[in-house]
Amino acid sequence: MKKIWAILLLFFSAHSHAYDGLSSELSHAVGGALLAGAVTKIYSESENRAWIGFAVSTAAVVLEQGYEISRGANRNSQIKDMAWHALGSALGAWATDKYLLVPVVTRTSVGLVMVRPF
């Protein structure tokens, strides 16, 4: 069943076209949020995990869109995609750091960690 879904998705994706509408830009923001959240989770032991997640995600999209611009893509469209991805990256890294991960305890700050044996 998974193979059938994969074939159907590949078939229908061949007929898709890019445009600069709101749904296209929101997909870039969601992609940025997911990538930044994943990187933030990977670096969960670091004090600067949100900044790392934001920086890696934004750098990835700048490199990718820069490559597209160098290959002759529409410059304004690619810059708009970069901006929406960066906005999503900032929101994703912040939300992951603030709401999904345990606070980091350092010498200069205090956090709360609850441990309960079963």
N, C-alpha and C positions, 0 to 999 in steps of 0.2 A: 504494500500500500504506500509506503514511503517513497518508493521509486516512482510510482505513478504520479504522486504529488510533485516530486522534483521535476519530472519531465514536463508536467503541465505548467509549472511555474517558469521553467526555462522557455517553453514555447510562448507563453504570454508575455514574458519580459522582452522578447525580441521585437514586439510591436509597440513598446512604450516609447514616449518621447518626453524629453525634459522641457520644462518651462519655468518661469520665475514667479509662479503664483504662490499664494500663502501655504497651500498644502505641501508644495515642494520645499519651501523654506522651513516649514515646521518639521519636515522629515530630517533636514540637516540638523536642526536644533535637538531633536530627539536622539539622533545618532551621536551627536557630540556629548549629550548628557550620559548616554549609556557608556561610551568609551571612557569618558572622564571618571564616571563612577566605578568602572571596572579597574582602572589604573589606581584610583584612590584606594580601593579595597586591597589591591596587591601590595601597596605601600602602607598598610594600616598601622605598622609599628612606628612610622616616622611622625615627627611633630608637624612636618609640613606636607602631609599627605594630600590635602586638598589642592595646594599649589602645584604639587607634582602631577596630580591627575589633570588639572587644568592645562598645565604647560605641555604635557605629552600629547594630549588630545588636540590642542590648538596647533602645536607644531606639526602634527601629522596631517591635519587638513591644510595648513599653509603649504607644506611640501607637495601634497597631492594636487591642490588647485593651482599652485605655481607651475607644476608640470603640465597641467591642462592648458594654462595660458601660453606656455612656451610652445605648445603644439598647435596653437592657433584658435583656441576656444575664445568665446566672447568674454572679454576682460571684466566688464561690469557684472555679468552674471556670476562669474567665478568669485569676484570680491564679495558679492552679496551672499554667496554660499559660505564663504569663509566667516563672514560676520555672524551669520545665524548659527553656524557650528560653534564658534567661540562663545556666543551667548549661552547656547545649550551646555557647553563644556563647563562654563562657570557655574551654572545652576546645578548641573549634575554632580560636580565635585563638592560644592558646598552642601548639597542635600545629603550626599553619601557621608560626608564627614560629620555633619551635624546630627543626623537622625538614624543612620544605619550602623555606625561603628562605635565601639566603646571609646570613651575619652582617653587621651594619652596622658600619663602621669609623668611629670618631669620634676627637676629640682626647683623650677621657678613657678610651677603651677600644680594645682591639686585637682584630682578628678575622683570619681566614685567608681569603684569596682565591687560588684556584689558576687560573692561565692557562696553557694549553698550545697553542702554534701547531700547525697541521696541516701 
